[in-house]
C-alpha cells in the first residue's frame, strides 16, 4: 500500500520500520522540524527523520499543518493511507479526508483511557497495573477516533517509563502492520470509543517534579519512575537539590515524620514517607554534578539520621 507516515520520536521508529519491512511503499515521511539541542544549540534531526533518510525515504518537515503547504504536499504524494505515530501535530480535516483508505494513529494507551500527549508517563505515575497500544482512526478531536485494534501488557511495579516506552513501541509496530493488512483487505471493523470512560494524559511539566514525602512511598516511587528522563522527580537533601532517578519501596515501616532520614550510610539512603512507609533512594543527581549512586552522594554529603 502507498503510505504517508507521520512521526517524530523514538516511539514512532519501530512502526515505520515494520511498515518498510512489510513491503509497503512509504511515499514520504512527515516529521517535526529539527530542534536545537544541548549547549551548542546545534540542530538535531528527529529519530524518525534519521531512520527515514537511512532508508532513502523522502522527508518533509512542515512547520504548520493549516497554512495549505502541508495539504499541497499530501496531494503531491497522493497516499492511499496516512499512518501517524507520536507525530505531535493535530491534522486538519482536509488532510484527514484525503486518503481513500483513511488516516490511522498508533496511540500508547488503551483508549479511551489517557487521550493526550503523555499516556505512558501517566500510566506509570498513577500506578496502573496494565496498559497497551491502540490503533485508531484519526478524527479532528484529539485521540477520539474509532478503535481498530488494541493489545495489552502488564506494567511491572518497578518498571521505569523508559523501559515501558520501548516495549510499547515494539508492540505497537506489530499491531500496526496487522491492522494495515486488515484495512487493505477491507476487513477492518472500527469500534467507537465510550465517552463515559475517557481520561486524559496532559503534557508533563516541572510542576510534577517536587517530591512530597507526606505521600506514601509507593506513590513517590511511581513519581520517580514516571518522570524519567524529564522533568525528573526532585528533592532537597540537606539543602542540596537533587534529581532522583531510581528508588524502591521498603518493606519496613517507621514512626519517623515524613521527610526524615531513616538511614544514610554505606547500606543506602532511606527516607520516611506518609503512612509510616519508607522509600530507599538508589540513584540521584545533585545540581551541577553527574548522576551517581546515593551511597556515593553520602560520601560527600553525610546526612544525619533523624
C-alpha positions in Angstrom: 0.0 0.0 0.0 1.2 3.6 -0.7 1.5 5.1 2.8 2.5 8.6 4.1 4.0 8.2 7.5 3.9 10.9 10.2 6.0 10.6 13.4 8.8 12.2 15.4 10.3 10.5 18.5 11.9 7.1 19.1 8.5 5.6 19.8 7.5 6.0 16.2 10.6 4.4 14.6 9.5 0.7 15.1 6.2 1.4 13.4 7.9 3.0 10.4 10.5 0.2 10.3 7.9 -2.6 10.3 5.9 -0.9 7.5 9.0 -0.8 5.4 9.8 -4.5 6.2 6.3 -5.5 5.3 6.9 -4.2 1.8 4.6 -1.1 1.9 5.6 1.8 -0.3 6.3 4.7 2.1 5.9 7.7 -0.3 7.1 10.2 2.3 7.6 10.9 6.0 6.3 14.0 7.8 8.2 14.8 11.0 8.6 17.8 13.2 11.3 20.4 12.3 14.9 19.9 13.6 15.3 21.3 17.1 18.4 22.9 18.8 19.9 20.6 21.4 22.5 20.8 24.2 24.7 23.8 25.0 25.8 24.4 21.4 22.2 24.6 20.3 23.1 22.5 17.2 20.0 21.5 15.2 19.2 17.8 15.6 17.0 15.7 13.4 14.2 13.6 15.0 14.8 9.8 15.3 12.1 9.3 12.6 13.9 11.6 10.2 17.2 9.9 10.7 15.7 6.4 10.1 13.8 7.6 7.0 16.9 9.1 5.4 18.8 5.9 6.1 16.0 4.1 4.0 16.1 6.8 1.3 12.5 7.8 2.1 11.7 11.5 1.3 11.3 13.6 4.5 9.1 16.7 4.9 9.0 18.9 7.9 6.1 21.3 7.6 6.1 24.0 10.3 2.3 24.4 10.2 -0.5 22.0 9.3 -3.2 24.5 8.5 -1.5 27.0 6.1 -2.1 24.9 3.0 1.5 23.9 2.4 1.1 20.6 4.2 -2.0 19.8 2.3 -0.2 20.6 -1.0 2.5 18.1 0.0 -0.2 15.4 0.7 -1.8 16.0 -2.7 1.6 15.6 -4.4 2.4 12.4 -2.5 -1.1 11.1 -3.1 -1.1 8.4 -0.4 -3.7 5.7 -0.1 -3.3 5.7 3.7 -1.8 8.1 6.3 -0.2 6.4 9.4 0.7 8.6 12.4 2.7 7.6 15.5 3.6 10.2 18.1 3.8 12.9 15.4 2.9 15.7 17.8 0.5 17.6 15.5 -3.3 17.5 15.0 -4.2 17.1 11.4 -6.8 19.4 9.9 -10.0 17.9 8.3 -8.8 18.4 4.7 -5.8 16.1 5.3 -7.9 13.6 7.3 -10.3 13.3 4.5 -7.8 13.0 1.6 -6.5 9.4 1.7 -9.1 6.9 0.3 -8.1 4.3 3.0 -8.2 6.9 5.7 -5.8 8.1 8.5 -4.8 5.9 11.4 -2.8 6.5 14.5 -0.7 4.4 16.9 -1.5 5.6 20.4 0.3 4.3 23.5 -2.7 3.6 25.8 -5.8 1.6 26.0 -8.2 4.2 24.7 -10.4 5.9 25.7 -8.1 6.0 28.8 -5.3 8.5 28.5 -6.0 10.6 25.5 -3.3 13.2 25.0 0.5 13.8 24.9 1.9 11.6 27.7 -0.1 8.4 28.2 2.8 6.2 29.1 4.1 8.5 31.8 0.6 8.9 33.3 0.0 5.2 33.4 3.2 4.8 35.5 2.6 8.0 37.6 -0.9 6.6 38.5 0.5 3.2 39.4 -1.6 1.4 36.8 -1.1 -2.4 36.6 -1.8 -2.6 32.9 -1.6 -0.5 29.7 -1.3 -1.2 26.0 -1.4 0.2 22.5 -4.4 1.3 20.4 -4.6 1.6 16.6 -7.4 4.1 15.8 -8.9 6.0 13.0 -7.9 9.7 13.3 -10.5 12.4 14.0 -10.4 16.1 14.4 -10.9 15.8 18.2 -7.7 14.7 20.0 -7.4 10.8 20.1 -11.2 10.4 19.8 -11.4 8.3 16.7 -12.9 4.8 16.4 -10.7 1.9 17.6 -9.4 -0.6 15.1 -7.2 -2.8 17.3 -5.7 -3.0 20.8 -3.2 -5.1 22.7 -2.4 -5.1 26.4 0.6 -5.6 28.6 1.1 -5.6 32.4 3.2 -2.9 34.0 5.8 -4.2 36.4 5.5 -2.1 39.7 9.3 -1.3 39.4 9.4 -0.7 35.6 10.7 2.7 34.6 8.8 4.6 32.0 11.7 4.5 29.5 11.6 0.7 29.5 7.8 0.6 29.1 8.1 3.2 26.3 10.4 0.8 24.4 8.1 -2.2 24.9 5.0 -0.4 23.8 6.8 1.0 20.7 7.6 -2.6 19.6 4.1 -3.9 20.4 2.5 -1.1 18.5 4.6 -1.7 15.4 3.4 -5.3 15.1 -0.2 -4.4 15.8 0.0 -1.6 13.2 1.2 -3.9 10.4 -1.6 -6.4 11.0 -4.1 -3.6 11.2 -2.9 -2.2 7.8 -3.3 -5.7 6.3 -6.9 -5.7 7.6 -7.6 -2.2 6.1 -6.1 -3.3 2.8 -8.3 -6.4 2.7 -11.4 -4.4 3.7 -11.7 -6.4 6.9 -11.2 -3.6 9.5 -14.1 -3.2 11.9 -13.9 0.2 13.7 -15.4 0.4 17.2 -16.5 3.8 18.7 -14.9 4.9 22.0 -17.1 5.0 25.1 -17.2 8.7 26.0 -18.0 7.8 29.6 -14.6 6.1 30.0 -12.5 9.0 28.6 -9.5 10.2 30.7 -6.6 12.5 29.6 -2.8 12.4 29.8 -1.7 16.1 29.6 1.9 17.1 28.8 4.4 16.8 31.5 5.7 19.9 33.3 8.3 20.7 36.0 5.3 21.3 38.4 5.2 17.5 38.7 8.8 17.2 39.9 8.8 18.1 43.7 8.7 15.1 45.9 6.2 15.4 48.8 7.2 12.9 51.5 3.8 13.1 53.2 2.7 10.8 50.3 3.1 7.0 50.6 6.4 5.6 49.4 4.7 3.7 46.6 3.3 6.9 45.1 6.7 8.6 45.3 8.3 5.5 43.7 5.8 5.8 40.8 6.6 9.5 40.6 10.3 8.8 40.2 9.9 6.1 37.6 7.2 8.0 35.7 9.2 11.2 35.2 12.4 9.8 33.7 14.3 11.3 31.9 12.3 14.6 32.1 11.3 16.5 34.1 12.5 14.1 36.8 11.4 13.8 40.4 13.3 16.3 42.6 14.0 16.6 46.3 16.4 18.5 48.6 18.8 16.7 50.8 20.4 18.9 53.5 19.9 21.9 51.2 21.2 20.2 48.1 18.7 20.0 45.2 18.8 16.6 43.6 17.0 14.8 40.7 16.1 11.3 41.8 16.3 8.5 39.2 16.0 5.2 41.0 14.1 4.2 44.1 12.5 1.2 45.7 9.7 0.7 48.3 11.0 -0.8 51.5 9.1 -3.5 53.4 10.0 -1.9 56.7 7.9 0.8 58.4 8.9 3.8 60.6 7.4 6.1 63.2 9.6 9.0 62.0 8.0 12.1 60.5 7.6 12.2 56.7 10.8 13.5 55.1 13.1 12.3 57.9 16.2 10.4 57.1 15.8 6.8 58.3 19.1 5.5 57.1 22.2 7.2 55.5 25.3 5.0 55.3 27.1 2.6 53.1 24.0 0.4 53.1 22.0 3.1 51.4 19.7 6.2 51.8 16.2 5.7 53.2 13.5 8.3 53.7 10.4 8.3 55.9 7.2 8.8 53.9 3.5 9.1 54.5 1.7 6.4 56.5 4.9 5.2 58.1 6.2 3.8 54.8 9.9 4.0 53.8 11.5 4.8 50.4 15.0 3.9 49.5 16.8 6.2 47.1 19.3 4.4 44.9 20.4 6.9 42.3 20.3 10.7 42.1 22.0 13.7 40.5 22.8 16.8 42.6 22.6 20.1 40.7 25.7 20.7 38.7 27.0 17.1 39.2 26.8 13.8 37.4 24.3 11.1 38.1 25.5 8.9 40.9 24.6 6.2 43.4 23.1 7.5 46.6 25.9 6.0 48.6 28.4 8.0 46.6 26.4 11.1 47.3 26.6 10.4 51.0 30.4 10.3 51.0 30.5 14.0 50.1 27.2 15.0 51.8 26.8 13.0 55.1 23.2 13.2 56.3 22.1 12.8 59.9 19.6 10.1 60.7 16.7 11.9 62.4 
